[in-house]
């Protein structure tokens, strides 16, 4: 796992200090080494965390005649198979690294090489003969890639903070991106908090010529749900077990020691089970707990650790954990409202004391329909029409869509519409945001979530749960879950691998019929991950597999209450006359949210205030 950076200057040669500053700002991502390569107006930088080929895997790396150079972040799990194939085609290798496999794969297959890779990756390849830089990001967005276009500079990096190191660039606050943050708790690609910085979406690639022309991002792969209704329960459980076992094995390729995150939930417990069987020896597991019982899963994590004989480590997170907030703000690069970033940081910090790499259960909820939002969605869709008012309300809604398309952009107020899905997942509804923004900025609440509309149109023929699983795969997973784990782990120079977020696993999961994943229990309540839980029954008791899902959030609803440990801290941050958020928001509405202890909305404002405090002087345009 590493940090990458690159820059093209259009009117002059790149100065070495340009790429050095960018690269050194990523030192936490790669404490084991630094590499710089310059060629006239193009330069690459790299920070290395050594996991594979510890001696000869340094970067930037090139081919034999030095016409192709790469800076690469990630791991290619099928690199040995690709290496053998490329050797058959006449390629010769100087190292045993997966990085060099990408170089030769690009020589052999050009931009199409990305379709050959199994793994997590973000890379920049300089092709001197074709005078271009080729950028690509993995299928699910496990590894980040952001790029800046403005003035006489085009640049890319693993993190926004590396782009800030470039002298003379302009950064304007994107208020529509900020409104999306309030809506979703993250800013989806291609947007960022800055108008000049874009995120490359997952499964996309772009090319940048040496004279600064940036192509439109091109999608090279897209998940499709194609349920197979022919298999029996025994066939499904056997095949799922084989797919997961193989994925865990592939993700264990490493030249260093490793462990696993273990929350005590179904997903991490599955990963630990298959690791234990594959390794056949003791390894380390890591958990985070809370004093508040309704948020604490440690007893379940300890049960799993005991079952497999792991060397288990755990810590208790208390309200003082928020002291890390300014550091989180720095590394996330833009406002990020998922409060589970706090325990994620702490479990990464603990794990790094013992190992440089861990496996994680992230992605299981999306693949096997495990989120509470799916149950809310399914429950809503089974409700019959309330009365005969439905016909006239539908007519009014259709009229409003024609008259005010920006305010009523979605398909239908009833059934499986995008509007109804957004009502299940939004953190600050439009009517709240409209009251919150100052008068001169309220128009930003009329912006449309183009990404969501585009993706929801693609799933109109899917089953109800497949619709929202797909939506989460394309939005929530890359821009919240994976962004969170990448930033928290890289802050601590820890590599995290996610066997559930694997092309083979996800494509297999997309063939599972809805009824095998999600359904009602004996009490009539919706439950998910039915097939996954069935597959794990030989390892774990019913009480562990079928207990109520807890998630990985912090108990902010208790910490933020009037008598909570952080109430005075909130007032100091958010109701201070010098708080920067008041340049954007109505003070009275902020106070109302605080008085009502709307904890998740308060967290969004708290993180934003910290971000504005840190970066206010760098932003040229607040409005």
Buried (B, 14 or more C-beta within 10 A) or exposed (E): BBBBBBBBBEEEEBBEEBBBBBBBBBEBBBBBBBBBBBBEBBBBBBBBBBBBBBEEBBBBBBBEEEEBBBBBBBBBBBBEEBBEBBEEEEBEBEBBBBBBBBBBBBBBBEBEBBEBBBBBBBBBBBBBEBEBBBBBBBBBBBBBBBBBBBBEBBBBBBBBBBBBBBEEBBBBBBBBBBBBBBBBBBBBBBBBBBBBBBBBBBBBBBBBBBEBEBEEBEEBBEBEBEBBEEBEEEEBBEBBBEBBBBBBBBBBBBEEEBBBBBBBBBBBBBBBBBBBEEBEEEBBBBBBBBEEEEBBBBEBBBBBBEBBEBEBBBBEBBBEBBEBBEEBBBBBBBBBBBBBBBBBBBBBBBBBEBBBBBBBBBBBBBBBBBBBBBBBBBBBBEEEEEEEEEEEEEEEBEEEBEEEEEEBBBBBBBEBBBBBBBEBBBBBBBEBBBBBBBEEBBBBBBBEBEBBEEBBEBBEEBBBBBBBBBBBBBBBBBBBBBBBBBBBBBBBBBBBBBBBBBBBBBBBBBBBBBEBBBBEEEEEEBBBBBBBBBBBEEBBEEEBBBBEBBEBBBBBBBBBEEEBBBBEBBEEBBEEEEBBBBEBBBBEBBEBBBEEBBBBBBBBBBBBBBBBBEBEEEBEEEE
